[in-house]
């Protein structure tokens, strides 16, 4: 315990004792390879926009083995109010998006997933119950990832081709499982603004990374936990400003603008306006490609192979 602050300081794992071979091995396990940013987006578009919604709903509570009706009701809001509002806004602006859905949520709300697919969006893998990949035995992670894909296909009629790990938690085995499953993209890592190929142990995997970032995620601005110091201090206008600036930067760079949102956050009355005003801003620019993660990953693959 620190004498100055009274706070408990985690014990250092003495990584400073590691030989070079070990720390290089840790760093090089999963790295960014060649850029997969195409020379040109379809039809001469200046930017690719990948809107995504992590439909975690009740799994944010279930993942910890908790039973609180209050916390579960916050997740239920995502299905009852959030997703319908999001879908209505997307339809208004003719915007396609990707919904990353834990299998447990797909089972709780199959009609939600069927509507998402029917309206032209993508449903992709996002765990079984929002478990932490890195806390699992390799065989458990593999079984859950494969079982999740099977359940999503059973409910939606479409086999998922991409994954976002829960909490962007990437284990030493995640990429091996993803490759075994033949998935074409991941969206959990942060080594670039634009698409790149993932390397595993220095070797190309053929898997496109569509990179995420906490500043392009609504959760850090709006998450709330009454039993901790986690409080949403950022107003909708502040979040909109960040998102608009990120889009403007991607537009100027002819790059990728990828945004992560959660229906139980963005779906509230004061916050759904952020999505609507952002789409108004995006729509005011010419030559914008609004697409699913799968379509963007496929296009990057095609362009890279030419």
N, C-alpha and C positions, 0 to 999 in steps of 0.2 A: 504493500500500500504506500502511495506517495505521501510523505510527511507534509508536503506543501498544500496538496489539494484534498487529501482524504479519499481520493478515488483509487479504486483497485486497478493496477496496471497489469495487463496480461503478461504472463511469463514469455520472454523472448525465446524462440525455438533454437537459438544459436545458429541461425543460418549463416552467420559470419564465419563459422568454422567449416562450412561446406567447401570441399575441393571444387576447382573450376569445372570438372566433369559433371558434378552433381547440379550446380546452379545453371550450367548451360543446358543440361538435360531438362530441367524444369521449365526454363524459358522456351526451349525449342519444341516442346511436346505439341503445342498448338500455336501456330503462327499465321500471319497474313502472308499469302503468296502474291502471285501476279494480280494486277488490277483487272477486274472484270467490267470496269466501266466502259461501255461501248463508245466508239467514236461518234456515234449519232443515235439518238433515240428514235423510235418508230415515227414515220411521217415527218421527220425533221423537228420533233419536239425538243425544246431546250431543257426540259427537266422531266424526270420521272417522279411521280408522287405515289408513295406507298403508305396509305393510311391503314393502321392496324388497331384492333381492339382485343385486348386480353379479357375474355369473358370468364374471369375467375369466380365471380359470384360467391357462393358459400364456401368454396374451397380455401379462401383466405382464412377461414376459421377452422374448417375440418382438417387442414394440413397439420395443425398443431394438436389434434385430438381434443379440441375444445367443444363445448356443448352450448355456449351462451346463445339463447334466443335473440338477444339484442344484436350481437355480432352477426349471427346468421341472417337476421332481417336486413342488415345493411347489404349483404350479398344478394339477398332475394330481390332487393331494389334493382339490381342490375338486370335481372330478367323481366321483372314486372313493369319497370319504367324505362330503365336505361337503354336496353337494346332496341325497343320499339322507337324511342326518340331518335337514336342514332340512325336507324334504318330509314326513318322518314327524312332526315336531313340528307343522307346520302342519295336517296332517290331524287330529292329536289334538285340536286346538283349533278345528277348522272355520274356519280362517283362510285367506282368499284373499290372494295376494301377487303382485307383479310381479317378473319376472326380466329384467334388462337384460343382453343377451348379445351379445358381439362375434360377427360372422358367422363368423370363423375357428373360434371355439369351437363354434358351432352345427354346423359342418361336421365338426369332430373328434368331437363327441358328439351326433349327431342323436337318439339314443334318449333322452338326457337331456331335450332340449327337448320331445320328443313326450310324455314322462311329465309334464313340467310343465304342458303344455296339457291333457292328459287328466285331470289332477287339479284342473282348474278355475282355474288361474293364468294370468297374462298373460306373454307374451314380447315384449319391446320392443327397439328399436334401441339399440345401444351401440357403434357403430363397426364397422369391418372387422377391424382387428387391434389395437385400442386406440391407434391413432395420435393424435397431437396435432393437433386441428383447426387451431389457429392457426399451425402450421408448414407447412400445405399451401397450394398454389395453389388459388384458388377452384374451378377446374374439377376438380381432383383431389378436393377435399372433397365437391363435389356428386356426382361419379361414385361415390365410396366410400359415401356415405350412401344413395344410391339402390340401389346394388348390395347393400348390407347388408340393406335392407328386402326386396329381391327374394329373397335367399337365405333369410332367416328365414321368409318366406311359403312358399317352396318346401319347406322342411324341416318346418314345423309345420302348414301348411295354413291359417294365419291371417295376414292382412295386418296388420303392426304399425301402431298409430295414434299412438304416442308415442316419444320419444327422450330418452335421457340421454347427453350427450356424454362421451367418455372423460376422466377426471380433471376433469370439469365445465369443460372447456376450450372456450370459446365464441369463435369467430372473428368477423370483421366480416361474414361471409357466411352463418353458420350459420342465422340466422333466415330469411333469404331462401330458403334451400334447404328448410327445414322447412315454410315456407308453400307453396312450390311443390309439395311432396309431399302437401299436404293433411293433415298431422298435426294432431291436435287438442290435444296437450299436449307440453310440454317439462318436464324435471325436472333442471335443471342450474344454476339461478340461486338467489340468496339474499337477495332484497330484502324478504322478508316471512316471517312464520311460516305464513301462510294463502294459499290460492290467489289469484292475480291474473292479469290480462290483460297480456301483454307488449306494450309499445309499441316500434315501430321508427321512428326519426327522428320521434318525436312522434305517430305514427299508430297507432291500434289495429290489432293483427294478427289478433285472433280466436283466438289461441293461448293456452291456459291454462298458466300456470306453476304447477307443484306444487313449491314451493321446498325445496331441500336445505340442509344446514348441516353443517360439519365436526364439531360437537359431537354430531350425530345420525348419525354414521358410525363404524363400528367400526375403520376403517383407521388413523386417527390414534392410536388407543390401542394397536393391536396389530401394526402393520407392523414389519418387521424387515429390516435390510440389513447383512450381516456385513462389508461393505467400507466402511461409513460409521458415523456415530454414531447411526443410527436403531435404537432398541431399544424393545421394548414394556415399559414400566414400570408400566402401569396394570393392576391385578388385575381379574379378572372382576367381583368385587363392586363395584369402583369404577365400571366401565362400566355395570353394571346400575343403580346409583344415579343416574347421569346420565340414562339412558334413562327410568327410572321418573319422575323429576322432570319431564322434558320431556313425557311423556304426561300427568302430573297437571296441568301447566300448560295443555295443549291441552284437556283435559277441562273445566277450570274456565272456559276461554274459549269453549267450544263451537266449537273450531277443528279444525285438521288436525294430526295427529301422523304425520309421515313419517320413516321410519327407513331408512337405507342400511346394508346389510351385505354381506359378501363370503364366499361359502361356504368359501374356503380359510383364512379367519380364524375366523368364527363356528362353523364345523363341528367344531372340535376339542373333545375331551371336556370340558375345563373351561369352554369358552366356549359350547357349545350349551346349557348350563344357563342362560346368561343369556337366551337366546331363550325357553326354556321358562318360566323364572321371570317374565320380562316378560309373556308371554302369560297366565300365571296371574294376575298383577296386573291386566292389562287386563280379563280375563274376570270378575274380581271386581266390576267396575263395571257398573251397568245402562246400557242405552241406548248401546251402542257399535256403530259400523258399521265392520267390517273388510272392506275392498274393494280391488280392483285400482286402479292409477293410472288406467287407462282408464275404469273405472266412475265414479270420483270426478270426473274431468275432464268426462265426459259430463253428469253431474248438475249440475256447476257451470255448464256451458253452458246446460242446459235452464232452470235457475233464473234465470240472468241474462237470458234471452230473454223471460221472462214479464212 
